[in-house]
């Protein structure tokens, strides 16, 4: 997605502006050439249809090659992301060679497609330059003939010649930017397909299918109660992810989470603990059943109210490229309260880190709480990231705090 966004940005900014500039200059120069001598201009531009056909063919052929390159790039990115995210598992099973071979296969595909694209555009640029130079040979011959016959003066011939030269030069300079526009067009189509992807349909064990959350919520009146007790309940909840609508993750599940109490959900990997957390925070909508907060359907609450009173610390905690203090203070970002992250004092951050058992570790860092966590906190372990996220959640002080899945002696559990 990041690369698609960058391709669209490149195509819609500098490349598009340069193409408009070059094409405008080309049209103005051609107009001046036709005003000077229409016959000489036509002779100079006799190979122009060939250039147009050549450009159209190269654009059409490069489109499929760019789609193939994008597909291989996505596969390679998936391999890298999967291996890095589960690097401990890769080391435990000595699977580094296997992952490396899989990545090499994807990179080989990228290189093959890239070589084809470079060859195609190299041939296109070479033929374009050849036809552009060859048409000036006949222009010199025909221009001298017009001067000898007295139809035009040498000054008029040179004016037409330079006008056509400027037009073709600008058209030649615009040609490389067409590749950038083609990449932007392909990237935009990919982004639109991702955004407008239809909800998968198919047979299901249950009479209801996945319905986007927005289509349900729009029919309900949002409320914002003055107080939240934190009582959660799931009643006969059935859920399946949109990518696999025929495989239910939860099937008629009923759970009760009393207010002011700590509840553990214990189960093996893939048993649905993380799915329960996502449903309780409203990130997904169940296919059937009901989820209530304080005996009210959770979907009727205002989003700001829900974010204020329900917080989730997931397995993958996001750290920002800022100091430890600022990362913890980000707990107040987007909070309905009048306080903002820049209003958080050092004493409050230290108190939150003491609760999360991170104060001693942060204190021993080179710059203490002013230590920068570069590259998304790459210098922290997964557990340390989770503890900082817990400190961030403590500072936000939600009514309901959902801690993500933790591993303990082979059994994973959700708090």
Residue pairs with C-beta under 8 A, 6 or more apart in sequence:
1 191
1 194
3 70
3 73
3 187
4 70
4 187
4 188
4 190
4 191
5 187
5 191
7 180
7 183
7 184
7 186
7 187
8 184
8 187
8 188
8 191
10 180
10 183
10 184
11 180
11 181
11 183
11 184
11 185
11 187
11 188
12 184
15 177
15 180
15 181
15 184
16 181
18 173
18 174
18 177
19 174
19 177
19 178
19 181
22 170
22 171
22 173
22 174
22 177
23 170
23 171
23 174
25 166
25 167
25 170
26 166
26 167
26 168
26 170
26 171
26 174
27 167
29 163
29 164
29 166
29 167
29 170
30 41
30 45
30 163
30 164
30 167
32 159
32 163
33 40
33 41
33 44
33 159
33 160
33 163
33 164
33 167
34 41
36 152
36 156
36 159
36 160
36 163
37 146
37 151
37 152
37 156
37 157
37 160
39 142
39 146
40 139
40 142
40 143
40 146
40 152
40 157
40 160
40 161
41 160
41 163
41 164
43 135
43 138
43 139
43 142
44 135
44 136
44 138
44 139
44 160
44 161
44 164
45 135
45 164
46 135
46 138
47 131
47 132
47 134
47 135
48 135
50 131
51 128
51 131
51 132
51 171
54 124
54 127
54 128
54 131
55 124
55 128
55 175
55 178
58 120
58 121
58 124
59 178
59 182
61 120
62 117
62 120
62 121
62 179
62 182
63 182
63 185
63 186
65 113
65 116
65 117
65 120
66 117
66 182
66 183
66 186
67 186
68 109
68 113
69 110
69 113
69 114
69 117
70 186
70 187
70 190
72 106
72 107
72 109
72 110
72 113
73 110
75 106
75 109
76 103
76 106
76 107
76 110
79 99
79 102
79 103
79 106
80 103
82 99
83 90
83 99
83 103
85 316
89 95
90 96
90 99
121 179
124 175
125 175
125 176
128 172
128 175
129 172
132 168
132 172
135 168
136 161
136 164
136 165
139 161
139 164
140 161
143 152
143 157
143 160
143 161
144 157
146 152
146 157
147 153
147 154
147 157
152 160
199 209
199 210
199 211
199 212
199 242
200 210
200 242
200 243
200 245
201 209
201 245
202 245
202 246
203 246
204 240
204 245
204 246
205 246
205 248
206 238
206 248
206 287
206 288
208 238
208 287
208 288
209 245
209 287
210 240
210 242
210 245
210 285
210 287
211 285
211 287
212 285
213 282
213 284
213 285
213 299
216 285
216 299
217 299
220 297
220 299
220 300
221 300
222 300
222 301
222 302
222 303
223 296
223 300
223 301
223 302
223 305
224 301
224 302
224 304
224 305
225 294
225 296
225 301
225 305
228 293
228 294
228 305
228 308
228 309
228 399
228 400
229 259
229 294
229 399
230 259
230 260
230 293
230 294
230 309
230 399
230 400
231 257
231 258
231 259
231 293
231 294
231 295
232 256
232 257
232 280
232 291
232 292
232 293
232 298
232 400
233 255
233 256
233 257
233 291
233 292
233 295
234 253
234 254
234 255
234 256
234 276
234 279
234 280
234 289
234 290
234 291
235 254
235 289
235 290
235 291
235 292
236 252
236 253
236 254
236 288
236 289
236 290
237 250
237 252
237 253
237 254
237 279
237 286
237 288
237 289
237 290
237 291
238 248
238 250
238 251
238 252
238 253
238 286
238 287
238 288
238 289
239 248
239 249
239 250
239 275
239 279
239 284
239 286
239 287
240 246
240 247
240 248
240 249
240 287
241 247
241 249
248 287
249 272
249 275
250 272
250 275
250 276
250 279
250 286
252 289
253 272
253 276
253 289
255 265
255 276
257 263
257 280
257 400
262 415
263 415
264 413
264 414
264 415
265 273
265 276
265 413
265 414
266 411
266 412
266 413
266 414
267 273
267 412
267 413
268 411
268 412
269 412
273 405
273 412
273 413
273 414
274 314
274 315
274 404
274 405
274 414
275 284
276 414
277 312
277 314
277 402
277 404
277 405
277 414
278 284
279 286
279 291
280 291
280 298
280 310
280 400
280 402
281 306
281 310
281 312
281 402
282 298
282 299
282 306
282 310
285 299
290 297
291 297
291 298
291 299
292 298
293 301
293 306
293 310
298 306
304 336
305 336
307 334
307 335
307 336
308 335
308 336
308 337
308 398
309 398
309 399
309 400
310 398
310 399
310 400
310 402
311 393
311 396
311 398
311 400
311 401
311 402
312 402
312 404
313 386
313 389
313 390
313 393
313 401
313 402
313 403
313 404
314 404
315 382
315 386
315 404
315 405
317 382
317 385
317 386
317 388
317 389
318 376
319 327
319 373
319 376
319 377
319 380
319 385
319 388
320 326
320 327
320 330
320 373
320 376
321 372
321 373
321 374
321 375
321 376
322 372
322 373
323 367
323 369
323 370
323 371
323 372
323 373
324 349
324 362
324 365
324 368
324 369
324 370
324 371
324 373
324 388
325 344
325 346
325 349
325 369
325 370
326 341
327 373
327 377
327 388
327 392
328 344
328 349
328 352
328 353
328 388
328 391
328 392
328 395
329 341
329 342
329 344
329 349
329 395
330 341
330 392
331 341
331 352
331 391
331 392
331 393
331 394
331 395
331 396
332 339
332 340
332 341
332 343
332 344
332 395
332 396
333 340
333 341
335 396
344 395
346 369
348 395
349 369
349 391
349 395
350 359
350 369
352 391
352 392
352 394
352 395
353 359
353 362
353 387
353 388
353 391
355 390
355 391
355 394
356 387
356 388
356 390
356 391
356 394
357 387
358 384
358 387
358 388
358 391
361 384
362 368
362 369
362 371
365 371
373 379
373 380
377 385
377 388
380 388
386 404
386 406
390 403
393 401
402 414
402 415
403 414
403 415
404 414
405 412
405 413
405 414
406 412
406 413
406 415
